[in-house]
Amino acid sequence: MTEPTPAYTPAPVAQKTNVLAIVSLVTSILSFNIIAVILGFIALSQIKKTGESGRGLAIAGIIIGGIGVIFWVVIIIIAVAAAATGAITTTY
């Protein structure tokens, strides 16, 4: 008797990456920081439900976007403080 041939096994399919995670990272790099943070949190929620890959991308988008938001908040606070103390004057 001959041995049976093994059944055909298809090649494994790569796991789908969450699109919002990619968009979050790209928007954070393009300095749309608040949008990147929001999309990153939405992506993490979707990844948790669906099991898609891209968790690291979403976290990177949140971190980079958060750093950008903090940077701009600090710049605005410094500018307001400088204007309030008279360090910035305008002459006409």
ZALUM-162573 format. One record per residue: residue in one letter; x, y, z of N, C-alpha, C in turn. Coordinates in Angstrom, 3 decimals. Layout:
<rec><type>a</type><n_xx>X</n_xx><n_yy>Y</n_yy><n_zz>Z</n_zz><ca_xx>X</ca_xx><ca_yy>Y</ca_yy><ca_zz>Z</ca_zz><c_xx>X</c_xx><c_yy>Y</c_yy><c_zz>Z</c_zz></rec>
...
//
This chain:
<rec><type>m</type><n_xx>0.822</n_xx><n_yy>-1.175</n_yy><n_zz>0.000</n_zz><ca_xx>0.000</ca_xx><ca_yy>0.000</ca_yy><ca_zz>0.000</ca_zz><c_xx>0.876</c_xx><c_yy>1.252</c_yy><c_zz>0.000</c_zz></rec>
<rec><type>t</type><n_xx>0.407</n_xx><n_yy>2.249</n_yy><n_zz>-0.677</n_zz><ca_xx>1.166</ca_xx><ca_yy>3.496</ca_yy><ca_zz>-0.710</ca_zz><c_xx>0.617</c_xx><c_yy>4.454</c_yy><c_zz>0.332</c_zz></rec>
<rec><type>e</type><n_xx>1.505</n_xx><n_yy>5.310</n_yy><n_zz>0.779</n_zz><ca_xx>1.077</ca_xx><ca_yy>6.295</ca_yy><ca_zz>1.767</ca_zz><c_xx>0.227</c_xx><c_yy>7.364</c_yy><c_zz>1.090</c_zz></rec>
<rec><type>p</type><n_xx>-0.799</n_xx><n_yy>7.867</n_yy><n_zz>1.795</n_zz><ca_xx>-1.627</ca_xx><ca_yy>8.906</ca_yy><ca_zz>1.182</ca_zz><c_xx>-0.842</c_xx><c_yy>10.212</c_yy><c_zz>1.080</c_zz></rec>
<rec><type>t</type><n_xx>-1.134</n_xx><n_yy>10.950</n_yy><n_zz>0.045</n_zz><ca_xx>-0.458</ca_xx><ca_yy>12.239</ca_yy><ca_zz>-0.120</ca_zz><c_xx>-1.061</c_xx><c_yy>13.243</c_yy><c_zz>0.861</c_zz></rec>
<rec><type>p</type><n_xx>-0.221</n_xx><n_yy>14.103</n_yy><n_zz>1.381</n_zz><ca_xx>-0.747</ca_xx><ca_yy>15.070</ca_yy><ca_zz>2.350</ca_zz><c_xx>-1.742</c_xx><c_yy>16.018</c_yy><c_zz>1.674</c_zz></rec>
<rec><type>a</type><n_xx>-2.695</n_xx><n_yy>16.447</n_yy><n_zz>2.441</n_zz><ca_xx>-3.693</ca_xx><ca_yy>17.377</ca_yy><ca_zz>1.920</ca_zz><c_xx>-3.026</c_xx><c_yy>18.709</c_yy><c_zz>1.599</c_zz></rec>
<rec><type>y</type><n_xx>-3.596</n_xx><n_yy>19.386</n_yy><n_zz>0.643</n_zz><ca_xx>-3.073</ca_xx><ca_yy>20.694</ca_yy><ca_zz>0.251</ca_zz><c_xx>-3.318</c_xx><c_yy>21.688</c_yy><c_zz>1.372</c_zz></rec>
<rec><type>t</type><n_xx>-2.267</n_xx><n_yy>22.381</n_yy><n_zz>1.781</n_zz><ca_xx>-2.419</ca_xx><ca_yy>23.432</ca_yy><ca_zz>2.782</ca_zz><c_xx>-2.034</c_xx><c_yy>24.756</c_yy><c_zz>2.137</c_zz></rec>
<rec><type>p</type><n_xx>-2.954</n_xx><n_yy>25.695</n_yy><n_zz>2.111</n_zz><ca_xx>-2.639</ca_xx><ca_yy>26.985</ca_yy><ca_zz>1.483</ca_zz><c_xx>-1.609</c_xx><c_yy>27.751</c_yy><c_zz>2.292</c_zz></rec>
<rec><type>a</type><n_xx>-0.936</n_xx><n_yy>28.638</n_yy><n_zz>1.613</n_zz><ca_xx>0.057</ca_xx><ca_yy>29.479</ca_yy><ca_zz>2.280</ca_zz><c_xx>-0.650</c_xx><c_yy>30.364</c_yy><c_zz>3.301</c_zz></rec>
<rec><type>p</type><n_xx>-0.005</n_xx><n_yy>30.610</n_yy><n_zz>4.425</n_zz><ca_xx>-0.647</ca_xx><ca_yy>31.452</ca_yy><ca_zz>5.433</ca_zz><c_xx>-0.858</c_xx><c_yy>32.873</c_yy><c_zz>4.909</c_zz></rec>
<rec><type>v</type><n_xx>-1.987</n_xx><n_yy>33.433</n_yy><n_zz>5.256</n_zz><ca_xx>-2.320</ca_xx><ca_yy>34.786</ca_yy><ca_zz>4.829</ca_zz><c_xx>-1.829</c_xx><c_yy>35.760</c_yy><c_zz>5.893</c_zz></rec>
<rec><type>a</type><n_xx>-1.189</n_xx><n_yy>36.820</n_yy><n_zz>5.441</n_zz><ca_xx>-0.692</ca_xx><ca_yy>37.821</ca_yy><ca_zz>6.387</ca_zz><c_xx>-1.857</c_xx><c_yy>38.502</c_yy><c_zz>7.082</c_zz></rec>
<rec><type>q</type><n_xx>-1.674</n_xx><n_yy>38.778</n_yy><n_zz>8.358</n_zz><ca_xx>-2.726</ca_xx><ca_yy>39.407</ca_yy><ca_zz>9.132</ca_zz><c_xx>-2.925</c_xx><c_yy>40.839</c_yy><c_zz>8.656</c_zz></rec>
<rec><type>k</type><n_xx>-4.177</n_xx><n_yy>41.273</n_yy><n_zz>8.576</n_zz><ca_xx>-4.511</ca_xx><ca_yy>42.604</ca_yy><ca_zz>8.088</ca_zz><c_xx>-4.110</c_xx><c_yy>43.653</c_yy><c_zz>9.121</c_zz></rec>
<rec><type>t</type><n_xx>-3.521</n_xx><n_yy>44.737</n_yy><n_zz>8.642</n_zz><ca_xx>-3.147</ca_xx><ca_yy>45.851</ca_yy><ca_zz>9.513</ca_zz><c_xx>-4.290</c_xx><c_yy>46.854</c_yy><c_zz>9.546</c_zz></rec>
<rec><type>n</type><n_xx>-4.602</n_xx><n_yy>47.344</n_yy><n_zz>10.728</n_zz><ca_xx>-5.675</ca_xx><ca_yy>48.312</ca_yy><ca_zz>10.889</ca_zz><c_xx>-5.336</c_xx><c_yy>49.597</c_yy><c_zz>10.149</c_zz></rec>
<rec><type>v</type><n_xx>-6.249</n_xx><n_yy>50.040</n_yy><n_zz>9.299</n_zz><ca_xx>-6.008</ca_xx><ca_yy>51.216</ca_yy><ca_zz>8.467</ca_zz><c_xx>-5.916</c_xx><c_yy>52.484</c_yy><c_zz>9.316</c_zz></rec>
<rec><type>l</type><n_xx>-6.753</n_xx><n_yy>52.589</n_yy><n_zz>10.335</n_zz><ca_xx>-6.702</ca_xx><ca_yy>53.793</ca_yy><ca_zz>11.177</ca_zz><c_xx>-5.384</c_xx><c_yy>53.911</c_yy><c_zz>11.934</c_zz></rec>
<rec><type>a</type><n_xx>-4.766</n_xx><n_yy>52.783</n_yy><n_zz>12.240</n_zz><ca_xx>-3.455</ca_xx><ca_yy>52.827</ca_yy><ca_zz>12.896</ca_zz><c_xx>-2.415</c_xx><c_yy>53.437</c_yy><c_zz>11.955</c_zz></rec>
<rec><type>i</type><n_xx>-2.477</n_xx><n_yy>53.049</n_yy><n_zz>10.698</n_zz><ca_xx>-1.552</ca_xx><ca_yy>53.613</ca_yy><ca_zz>9.706</ca_zz><c_xx>-1.817</c_xx><c_yy>55.105</c_yy><c_zz>9.530</c_zz></rec>
<rec><type>v</type><n_xx>-3.090</n_xx><n_yy>55.466</n_yy><n_zz>9.400</n_zz><ca_xx>-3.458</ca_xx><ca_yy>56.870</ca_yy><ca_zz>9.213</ca_zz><c_xx>-3.052</c_xx><c_yy>57.694</c_yy><c_zz>10.437</c_zz></rec>
<rec><type>s</type><n_xx>-3.185</n_xx><n_yy>57.142</n_yy><n_zz>11.618</n_zz><ca_xx>-2.780</ca_xx><ca_yy>57.840</ca_yy><ca_zz>12.840</ca_zz><c_xx>-1.294</c_xx><c_yy>58.162</c_yy><c_zz>12.816</c_zz></rec>
<rec><type>l</type><n_xx>-0.484</n_xx><n_yy>57.189</n_yy><n_zz>12.441</n_zz><ca_xx>0.962</ca_xx><ca_yy>57.421</ca_yy><ca_zz>12.386</ca_zz><c_xx>1.309</c_xx><c_yy>58.457</c_yy><c_zz>11.323</c_zz></rec>
<rec><type>v</type><n_xx>0.704</n_xx><n_yy>58.342</n_yy><n_zz>10.150</n_zz><ca_xx>1.009</ca_xx><ca_yy>59.280</ca_yy><ca_zz>9.063</ca_zz><c_xx>0.581</c_xx><c_yy>60.698</c_yy><c_zz>9.439</c_zz></rec>
<rec><type>t</type><n_xx>-0.614</n_xx><n_yy>60.855</n_yy><n_zz>10.018</n_zz><ca_xx>-1.062</ca_xx><ca_yy>62.196</ca_yy><ca_zz>10.389</ca_zz><c_xx>-0.215</c_xx><c_yy>62.788</c_yy><c_zz>11.513</c_zz></rec>
<rec><type>s</type><n_xx>0.301</n_xx><n_yy>61.951</n_yy><n_zz>12.394</n_zz><ca_xx>1.176</ca_xx><ca_yy>62.485</ca_yy><ca_zz>13.444</ca_zz><c_xx>2.488</c_xx><c_yy>62.971</c_yy><c_zz>12.853</c_zz></rec>
<rec><type>i</type><n_xx>2.986</n_xx><n_yy>62.272</n_yy><n_zz>11.861</n_zz><ca_xx>4.229</ca_xx><ca_yy>62.696</ca_yy><ca_zz>11.202</ca_zz><c_xx>4.001</c_xx><c_yy>63.995</c_yy><c_zz>10.421</c_zz></rec>
<rec><type>l</type><n_xx>2.797</n_xx><n_yy>64.157</n_yy><n_zz>9.871</n_zz><ca_xx>2.466</ca_xx><ca_yy>65.365</ca_yy><ca_zz>9.125</ca_zz><c_xx>2.002</c_xx><c_yy>66.505</c_yy><c_zz>10.027</c_zz></rec>
<rec><type>s</type><n_xx>2.093</n_xx><n_yy>66.330</n_yy><n_zz>11.325</n_zz><ca_xx>1.791</ca_xx><ca_yy>67.338</ca_yy><ca_zz>12.346</ca_zz><c_xx>0.313</c_xx><c_yy>67.673</c_yy><c_zz>12.491</c_zz></rec>
<rec><type>f</type><n_xx>-0.560</n_xx><n_yy>66.753</n_yy><n_zz>12.153</n_zz><ca_xx>-1.978</ca_xx><ca_yy>66.890</ca_yy><ca_zz>12.473</ca_zz><c_xx>-2.184</c_xx><c_yy>66.128</c_yy><c_zz>13.787</c_zz></rec>
<rec><type>n</type><n_xx>-1.643</n_xx><n_yy>66.707</n_yy><n_zz>14.851</n_zz><ca_xx>-1.445</ca_xx><ca_yy>65.982</ca_yy><ca_zz>16.098</ca_zz><c_xx>-2.731</c_xx><c_yy>65.552</c_yy><c_zz>16.787</c_zz></rec>
<rec><type>i</type><n_xx>-3.697</n_xx><n_yy>66.448</n_yy><n_zz>16.914</n_zz><ca_xx>-4.925</ca_xx><ca_yy>66.100</ca_yy><ca_zz>17.625</ca_zz><c_xx>-5.669</c_xx><c_yy>65.006</c_yy><c_zz>16.877</c_zz></rec>
<rec><type>i</type><n_xx>-5.714</n_xx><n_yy>65.118</n_yy><n_zz>15.563</n_zz><ca_xx>-6.368</ca_xx><ca_yy>64.092</ca_yy><ca_zz>14.743</ca_zz><c_xx>-5.647</c_xx><c_yy>62.757</c_yy><c_zz>14.910</c_zz></rec>
<rec><type>a</type><n_xx>-4.330</n_xx><n_yy>62.789</n_yy><n_zz>14.943</n_zz><ca_xx>-3.547</ca_xx><ca_yy>61.562</ca_yy><ca_zz>15.087</ca_zz><c_xx>-3.830</c_xx><c_yy>60.867</c_yy><c_zz>16.411</c_zz></rec>
<rec><type>v</type><n_xx>-3.940</n_xx><n_yy>61.635</n_yy><n_zz>17.477</n_zz><ca_xx>-4.212</ca_xx><ca_yy>61.050</ca_yy><ca_zz>18.795</ca_zz><c_xx>-5.600</c_xx><c_yy>60.406</c_yy><c_zz>18.807</c_zz></rec>
<rec><type>i</type><n_xx>-6.583</n_xx><n_yy>61.110</n_yy><n_zz>18.272</n_zz><ca_xx>-7.947</ca_xx><ca_yy>60.583</ca_yy><ca_zz>18.244</ca_zz><c_xx>-8.008</c_xx><c_yy>59.302</c_yy><c_zz>17.415</c_zz></rec>
<rec><type>l</type><n_xx>-7.422</n_xx><n_yy>59.347</n_yy><n_zz>16.220</n_zz><ca_xx>-7.437</ca_xx><ca_yy>58.163</ca_yy><ca_zz>15.353</ca_zz><c_xx>-6.666</c_xx><c_yy>57.002</c_yy><c_zz>15.983</c_zz></rec>
<rec><type>g</type><n_xx>-5.596</n_xx><n_yy>57.298</n_yy><n_zz>16.708</n_zz><ca_xx>-4.834</ca_xx><ca_yy>56.255</ca_yy><ca_zz>17.373</ca_zz><c_xx>-5.653</c_xx><c_yy>55.524</c_yy><c_zz>18.423</c_zz></rec>
<rec><type>f</type><n_xx>-6.421</n_xx><n_yy>56.281</n_yy><n_zz>19.205</n_zz><ca_xx>-7.261</ca_xx><ca_yy>55.640</ca_yy><ca_zz>20.218</ca_zz><c_xx>-8.397</c_xx><c_yy>54.841</c_yy><c_zz>19.587</c_zz></rec>
<rec><type>i</type><n_xx>-8.967</n_xx><n_yy>55.363</n_yy><n_zz>18.510</n_zz><ca_xx>-10.010</ca_xx><ca_yy>54.606</ca_yy><ca_zz>17.802</ca_zz><c_xx>-9.418</c_xx><c_yy>53.322</c_yy><c_zz>17.226</c_zz></rec>
<rec><type>a</type><n_xx>-8.218</n_xx><n_yy>53.412</n_yy><n_zz>16.663</n_zz><ca_xx>-7.559</ca_xx><ca_yy>52.237</ca_yy><ca_zz>16.094</ca_zz><c_xx>-7.283</c_xx><c_yy>51.187</c_yy><c_zz>17.165</c_zz></rec>
<rec><type>l</type><n_xx>-6.814</n_xx><n_yy>51.618</n_yy><n_zz>18.334</n_zz><ca_xx>-6.566</ca_xx><ca_yy>50.659</ca_yy><ca_zz>19.414</ca_zz><c_xx>-7.852</c_xx><c_yy>49.938</c_yy><c_zz>19.821</c_zz></rec>
<rec><type>s</type><n_xx>-8.941</n_xx><n_yy>50.677</n_yy><n_zz>19.855</n_zz><ca_xx>-10.223</ca_xx><ca_yy>50.067</ca_yy><ca_zz>20.198</ca_zz><c_xx>-10.631</c_xx><c_yy>49.029</c_yy><c_zz>19.146</c_zz></rec>
<rec><type>q</type><n_xx>-10.468</n_xx><n_yy>49.389</n_yy><n_zz>17.882</n_zz><ca_xx>-10.816</ca_xx><ca_yy>48.458</ca_yy><ca_zz>16.806</ca_zz><c_xx>-9.908</c_xx><c_yy>47.232</c_yy><c_zz>16.828</c_zz></rec>
<rec><type>i</type><n_xx>-8.632</n_xx><n_yy>47.434</n_yy><n_zz>17.067</n_zz><ca_xx>-7.677</ca_xx><ca_yy>46.323</ca_yy><ca_zz>17.097</ca_zz><c_xx>-8.030</c_xx><c_yy>45.349</c_yy><c_zz>18.221</c_zz></rec>
<rec><type>k</type><n_xx>-8.455</n_xx><n_yy>45.896</n_yy><n_zz>19.338</n_zz><ca_xx>-8.841</ca_xx><ca_yy>45.047</ca_yy><ca_zz>20.469</ca_zz><c_xx>-10.046</c_xx><c_yy>44.174</c_yy><c_zz>20.106</c_zz></rec>
<rec><type>k</type><n_xx>-10.991</n_xx><n_yy>44.744</n_yy><n_zz>19.348</n_zz><ca_xx>-12.204</ca_xx><ca_yy>44.005</ca_yy><ca_zz>18.974</ca_zz><c_xx>-11.965</c_xx><c_yy>43.016</c_yy><c_zz>17.848</c_zz></rec>
<rec><type>t</type><n_xx>-11.188</n_xx><n_yy>43.424</n_yy><n_zz>16.833</n_zz><ca_xx>-11.054</ca_xx><ca_yy>42.607</ca_yy><ca_zz>15.620</ca_zz><c_xx>-9.835</c_xx><c_yy>41.702</c_yy><c_zz>15.618</c_zz></rec>
<rec><type>g</type><n_xx>-8.831</n_xx><n_yy>42.014</n_yy><n_zz>16.420</n_zz><ca_xx>-7.611</ca_xx><ca_yy>41.207</ca_yy><ca_zz>16.425</ca_zz><c_xx>-6.667</c_xx><c_yy>41.527</c_yy><c_zz>15.286</c_zz></rec>
<rec><type>e</type><n_xx>-6.884</n_xx><n_yy>42.644</n_yy><n_zz>14.614</n_zz><ca_xx>-5.983</ca_xx><ca_yy>43.038</ca_yy><ca_zz>13.530</ca_zz><c_xx>-4.610</c_xx><c_yy>43.401</c_yy><c_zz>14.103</c_zz></rec>
<rec><type>s</type><n_xx>-3.643</n_xx><n_yy>43.515</n_yy><n_zz>13.207</n_zz><ca_xx>-2.331</ca_xx><ca_yy>43.985</ca_yy><ca_zz>13.638</ca_zz><c_xx>-2.299</c_xx><c_yy>45.506</c_yy><c_zz>13.500</c_zz></rec>
<rec><type>g</type><n_xx>-1.248</n_xx><n_yy>46.129</n_yy><n_zz>14.000</n_zz><ca_xx>-1.103</ca_xx><ca_yy>47.573</ca_yy><ca_zz>13.901</ca_zz><c_xx>-1.134</c_xx><c_yy>48.280</c_yy><c_zz>15.238</c_zz></rec>
<rec><type>r</type><n_xx>-1.105</n_xx><n_yy>47.508</n_yy><n_zz>16.312</n_zz><ca_xx>-1.143</ca_xx><ca_yy>48.116</ca_yy><ca_zz>17.647</ca_zz><c_xx>0.043</c_xx><c_yy>49.061</c_yy><c_zz>17.849</c_zz></rec>
<rec><type>g</type><n_xx>1.218</n_xx><n_yy>48.657</n_yy><n_zz>17.429</n_zz><ca_xx>2.401</ca_xx><ca_yy>49.499</ca_yy><ca_zz>17.570</ca_zz><c_xx>2.296</c_xx><c_yy>50.781</c_yy><c_zz>16.770</c_zz></rec>
<rec><type>l</type><n_xx>1.714</n_xx><n_yy>50.695</n_yy><n_zz>15.576</n_zz><ca_xx>1.531</ca_xx><ca_yy>51.887</ca_yy><ca_zz>14.753</ca_zz><c_xx>0.587</c_xx><c_yy>52.867</c_yy><c_zz>15.437</c_zz></rec>
<rec><type>a</type><n_xx>-0.500</n_xx><n_yy>52.336</n_yy><n_zz>16.001</n_zz><ca_xx>-1.463</ca_xx><ca_yy>53.196</ca_yy><ca_zz>16.690</ca_zz><c_xx>-0.823</c_xx><c_yy>53.863</c_yy><c_zz>17.902</c_zz></rec>
<rec><type>i</type><n_xx>-0.061</n_xx><n_yy>53.103</n_yy><n_zz>18.662</n_zz><ca_xx>0.603</ca_xx><ca_yy>53.667</ca_yy><ca_zz>19.841</ca_zz><c_xx>1.628</c_xx><c_yy>54.725</c_yy><c_zz>19.425</c_zz></rec>
<rec><type>a</type><n_xx>2.368</n_xx><n_yy>54.458</n_yy><n_zz>18.360</n_zz><ca_xx>3.341</ca_xx><ca_yy>55.441</ca_yy><ca_zz>17.865</ca_zz><c_xx>2.637</c_xx><c_yy>56.715</c_yy><c_zz>17.431</c_zz></rec>
<rec><type>g</type><n_xx>1.499</n_xx><n_yy>56.576</n_yy><n_zz>16.751</n_zz><ca_xx>0.730</ca_xx><ca_yy>57.750</ca_yy><ca_zz>16.346</ca_zz><c_xx>0.256</c_xx><c_yy>58.554</c_yy><c_zz>17.542</c_zz></rec>
<rec><type>i</type><n_xx>-0.189</n_xx><n_yy>57.855</n_yy><n_zz>18.592</n_zz><ca_xx>-0.648</ca_xx><ca_yy>58.534</ca_yy><ca_zz>19.805</ca_zz><c_xx>0.517</c_xx><c_yy>59.260</c_yy><c_zz>20.481</c_zz></rec>
<rec><type>i</type><n_xx>1.654</n_xx><n_yy>58.600</n_yy><n_zz>20.587</n_zz><ca_xx>2.807</ca_xx><ca_yy>59.198</ca_yy><ca_zz>21.269</ca_zz><c_xx>3.339</c_xx><c_yy>60.407</c_yy><c_zz>20.502</c_zz></rec>
<rec><type>i</type><n_xx>3.549</n_xx><n_yy>60.247</n_yy><n_zz>19.200</n_zz><ca_xx>4.079</ca_xx><ca_yy>61.359</ca_yy><ca_zz>18.403</ca_zz><c_xx>3.082</c_xx><c_yy>62.516</c_yy><c_zz>18.380</c_zz></rec>
<rec><type>g</type><n_xx>1.803</n_xx><n_yy>62.191</n_yy><n_zz>18.201</n_zz><ca_xx>0.783</ca_xx><ca_yy>63.231</ca_yy><ca_zz>18.211</ca_zz><c_xx>0.690</c_xx><c_yy>63.917</c_yy><c_zz>19.561</c_zz></rec>
<rec><type>g</type><n_xx>0.785</n_xx><n_yy>63.145</n_yy><n_zz>20.639</n_zz><ca_xx>0.735</ca_xx><ca_yy>63.720</ca_yy><ca_zz>21.988</ca_zz><c_xx>1.907</c_xx><c_yy>64.642</c_yy><c_zz>22.254</c_zz></rec>
<rec><type>i</type><n_xx>3.080</n_xx><n_yy>64.249</n_yy><n_zz>21.813</n_zz><ca_xx>4.256</ca_xx><ca_yy>65.111</ca_yy><ca_zz>21.978</ca_zz><c_xx>4.065</c_xx><c_yy>66.411</c_yy><c_zz>21.200</c_zz></rec>
<rec><type>g</type><n_xx>3.504</n_xx><n_yy>66.306</n_yy><n_zz>20.007</n_zz><ca_xx>3.234</ca_xx><ca_yy>67.509</ca_yy><ca_zz>19.212</ca_zz><c_xx>2.231</c_xx><c_yy>68.431</c_yy><c_zz>19.881</c_zz></rec>
<rec><type>v</type><n_xx>1.173</n_xx><n_yy>67.858</n_yy><n_zz>20.441</n_zz><ca_xx>0.169</ca_xx><ca_yy>68.667</ca_yy><ca_zz>21.145</ca_zz><c_xx>0.809</c_xx><c_yy>69.359</c_yy><c_zz>22.346</c_zz></rec>
<rec><type>i</type><n_xx>1.581</n_xx><n_yy>68.621</n_yy><n_zz>23.124</n_zz><ca_xx>2.245</ca_xx><ca_yy>69.203</ca_yy><ca_zz>24.297</ca_zz><c_xx>3.192</c_xx><c_yy>70.317</c_yy><c_zz>23.871</c_zz></rec>
<rec><type>f</type><n_xx>3.931</n_xx><n_yy>70.114</n_yy><n_zz>22.793</n_zz><ca_xx>4.856</ca_xx><ca_yy>71.130</ca_yy><ca_zz>22.287</ca_zz><c_xx>4.115</c_xx><c_yy>72.432</c_yy><c_zz>21.991</c_zz></rec>
<rec><type>w</type><n_xx>3.008</n_xx><n_yy>72.342</n_yy><n_zz>21.246</n_zz><ca_xx>2.271</ca_xx><ca_yy>73.544</ca_yy><ca_zz>20.883</ca_zz><c_xx>1.603</c_xx><c_yy>74.197</c_yy><c_zz>22.072</c_zz></rec>
<rec><type>v</type><n_xx>1.140</n_xx><n_yy>73.421</n_yy><n_zz>23.029</n_zz><ca_xx>0.551</ca_xx><ca_yy>73.995</ca_yy><ca_zz>24.245</ca_zz><c_xx>1.612</c_xx><c_yy>74.779</c_yy><c_zz>25.018</c_zz></rec>
<rec><type>v</type><n_xx>2.809</n_xx><n_yy>74.226</n_yy><n_zz>25.133</n_zz><ca_xx>3.896</ca_xx><ca_yy>74.924</ca_yy><ca_zz>25.833</ca_zz><c_xx>4.266</c_xx><c_yy>76.210</c_yy><c_zz>25.093</c_zz></rec>
<rec><type>i</type><n_xx>4.350</n_xx><n_yy>76.168</n_yy><n_zz>23.775</n_zz><ca_xx>4.677</ca_xx><ca_yy>77.371</ca_yy><ca_zz>22.989</ca_zz><c_xx>3.618</c_xx><c_yy>78.447</c_yy><c_zz>23.208</c_zz></rec>
<rec><type>i</type><n_xx>2.350</n_xx><n_yy>78.071</n_yy><n_zz>23.204</n_zz><ca_xx>1.269</ca_xx><ca_yy>79.041</ca_yy><ca_zz>23.403</ca_zz><c_xx>1.328</c_xx><c_yy>79.626</c_yy><c_zz>24.811</c_zz></rec>
<rec><type>i</type><n_xx>1.579</n_xx><n_yy>78.782</n_yy><n_zz>25.808</n_zz><ca_xx>1.679</ca_xx><ca_yy>79.278</ca_yy><ca_zz>27.184</ca_zz><c_xx>2.834</c_xx><c_yy>80.263</c_yy><c_zz>27.320</c_zz></rec>
<rec><type>i</type><n_xx>3.965</n_xx><n_yy>79.952</n_yy><n_zz>26.718</n_zz><ca_xx>5.129</ca_xx><ca_yy>80.849</ca_yy><ca_zz>26.778</ca_zz><c_xx>4.802</c_xx><c_yy>82.171</c_yy><c_zz>26.090</c_zz></rec>
<rec><type>a</type><n_xx>4.140</n_xx><n_yy>82.124</n_yy><n_zz>24.941</n_zz><ca_xx>3.799</ca_xx><ca_yy>83.345</ca_yy><ca_zz>24.215</ca_zz><c_xx>2.815</c_xx><c_yy>84.202</c_yy><c_zz>24.999</c_zz></rec>
<rec><type>v</type><n_xx>1.816</n_xx><n_yy>83.567</n_yy><n_zz>25.608</n_zz><ca_xx>0.842</ca_xx><ca_yy>84.320</ca_yy><ca_zz>26.407</ca_zz><c_xx>1.509</c_xx><c_yy>84.916</c_yy><c_zz>27.635</c_zz></rec>
<rec><type>a</type><n_xx>2.369</n_xx><n_yy>84.155</n_yy><n_zz>28.286</n_zz><ca_xx>3.067</ca_xx><ca_yy>84.664</ca_yy><ca_zz>29.462</ca_zz><c_xx>3.987</c_xx><c_yy>85.822</c_yy><c_zz>29.093</c_zz></rec>
<rec><type>a</type><n_xx>4.658</n_xx><n_yy>85.709</n_yy><n_zz>27.970</n_zz><ca_xx>5.557</ca_xx><ca_yy>86.782</ca_yy><ca_zz>27.537</ca_zz><c_xx>4.761</c_xx><c_yy>88.038</c_yy><c_zz>27.199</c_zz></rec>
<rec><type>a</type><n_xx>3.612</n_xx><n_yy>87.873</n_yy><n_zz>26.567</n_zz><ca_xx>2.790</ca_xx><ca_yy>89.030</ca_yy><ca_zz>26.234</ca_zz><c_xx>2.202</c_xx><c_yy>89.658</c_yy><c_zz>27.484</c_zz></rec>
<rec><type>a</type><n_xx>1.842</n_xx><n_yy>88.849</n_yy><n_zz>28.468</n_zz><ca_xx>1.234</ca_xx><ca_yy>89.365</ca_yy><ca_zz>29.695</ca_zz><c_xx>2.245</c_xx><c_yy>90.117</c_yy><c_zz>30.553</c_zz></rec>
<rec><type>t</type><n_xx>3.490</n_xx><n_yy>89.709</n_yy><n_zz>30.507</n_zz><ca_xx>4.510</ca_xx><ca_yy>90.373</ca_yy><ca_zz>31.330</ca_zz><c_xx>5.146</c_xx><c_yy>91.554</c_yy><c_zz>30.616</c_zz></rec>
<rec><type>g</type><n_xx>4.768</n_xx><n_yy>91.774</n_yy><n_zz>29.387</n_zz><ca_xx>5.330</ca_xx><ca_yy>92.913</ca_yy><ca_zz>28.653</ca_zz><c_xx>6.647</c_xx><c_yy>92.611</c_yy><c_zz>27.995</c_zz></rec>
<rec><type>a</type><n_xx>7.042</n_xx><n_yy>91.358</n_yy><n_zz>27.969</n_zz><ca_xx>8.307</ca_xx><ca_yy>91.001</ca_yy><ca_zz>27.330</ca_zz><c_xx>8.213</c_xx><c_yy>91.184</c_yy><c_zz>25.818</c_zz></rec>
<rec><type>i</type><n_xx>7.013</n_xx><n_yy>91.093</n_yy><n_zz>25.299</n_zz><ca_xx>6.806</ca_xx><ca_yy>91.317</ca_yy><ca_zz>23.880</ca_zz><c_xx>6.107</c_xx><c_yy>92.665</c_yy><c_zz>23.725</c_zz></rec>
<rec><type>t</type><n_xx>6.737</n_xx><n_yy>93.574</n_yy><n_zz>23.020</n_zz><ca_xx>6.109</ca_xx><ca_yy>94.865</ca_yy><ca_zz>22.787</ca_zz><c_xx>6.084</c_xx><c_yy>95.138</c_yy><c_zz>21.309</c_zz></rec>
<rec><type>t</type><n_xx>5.075</n_xx><n_yy>95.824</n_yy><n_zz>20.912</n_zz><ca_xx>4.984</ca_xx><ca_yy>96.215</ca_yy><ca_zz>19.517</ca_zz><c_xx>4.949</c_xx><c_yy>97.733</c_yy><c_zz>19.455</c_zz></rec>
<rec><type>t</type><n_xx>5.702</n_xx><n_yy>98.282</n_yy><n_zz>18.561</n_zz><ca_xx>5.697</ca_xx><ca_yy>99.738</ca_yy><ca_zz>18.387</ca_zz><c_xx>5.209</c_xx><c_yy>100.052</c_yy><c_zz>16.997</c_zz></rec>
<rec><type>y</type><n_xx>4.426</n_xx><n_yy>101.077</n_yy><n_zz>16.922</n_zz><ca_xx>3.883</ca_xx><ca_yy>101.505</ca_yy><ca_zz>15.623</ca_zz><c_xx>4.407</c_xx><c_yy>102.839</c_yy><c_zz>15.235</c_zz></rec>
//
